[in-house]
Amino acid sequence: MLIIDRLEEMYAVVENDENDGRMINISKELLDTDCAEGDVIVQRDGRYYPDKEKTAQRREEILKKLKKLGL
């Protein structure tokens, strides 16, 4: 799973969950304009697009964990 950590001037810093959480840089030119920080992204035809369903599931899981911690 690829997750956008942050957007820099020329590239997106992306966590590669399938590679021990290592960070990789992806040129912003390859990102769909709908991509935002925190989005799960998928690659199709040489470009990256947000996976709205997986992003929503991930955010829900994080909120549940925060609630368990009382935050």
C-alpha positions in Angstrom: 0.0 0.0 0.0 1.3 3.5 -0.9 0.3 6.3 1.4 1.1 10.0 0.7 2.9 11.3 3.8 3.4 14.8 2.5 3.6 16.9 -0.6 6.9 18.8 -1.3 7.5 21.3 -4.0 8.4 18.9 -6.8 7.5 15.5 -5.4 5.3 13.5 -3.0 6.9 11.7 -0.1 5.2 8.3 0.0 5.3 5.5 2.6 5.6 2.2 0.9 3.8 -0.1 3.4 4.8 -3.2 1.3 8.5 -2.4 1.7 8.9 -2.1 5.5 7.4 1.3 5.5 10.2 2.9 3.6 9.7 6.3 2.2 9.9 6.9 -1.5 9.7 10.1 -3.6 7.2 10.3 -6.5 7.2 13.2 -8.9 4.1 15.3 -8.4 3.7 15.3 -12.2 2.7 11.6 -11.9 0.0 12.3 -9.3 -3.6 12.8 -10.2 -4.8 16.3 -9.2 -7.2 14.7 -6.6 -4.3 13.2 -4.5 -3.8 14.7 -1.1 -1.7 14.1 2.0 -2.9 10.9 3.8 -4.4 9.3 0.7 -3.8 5.7 -0.2 -2.8 5.8 -3.8 -2.7 3.2 -6.6 -0.6 3.1 -9.8 -2.4 2.7 -13.2 -0.9 3.4 -16.6 2.2 5.1 -15.2 0.2 7.6 -13.0 -1.0 7.5 -9.4 -4.6 7.9 -8.3 -6.2 8.1 -4.9 -8.0 5.0 -3.7 -10.9 6.7 -2.0 -12.3 3.5 -0.4 -9.0 2.3 1.1 -8.2 5.9 2.3 -11.6 6.1 4.1 -11.1 2.6 5.6 -7.6 3.6 6.8 -8.9 6.9 8.4 -11.7 5.0 10.1 -9.2 2.5 11.6 -7.0 5.3 12.9 -10.0 7.0 14.5 -11.0 3.8 16.2 -7.5 3.4 17.6 -7.5 7.0 18.9 -10.9 6.5 20.6 -9.5 3.4 22.3 -6.6 5.5 23.7 -9.1 8.1 24.9 -8.0 10.8 22.4 
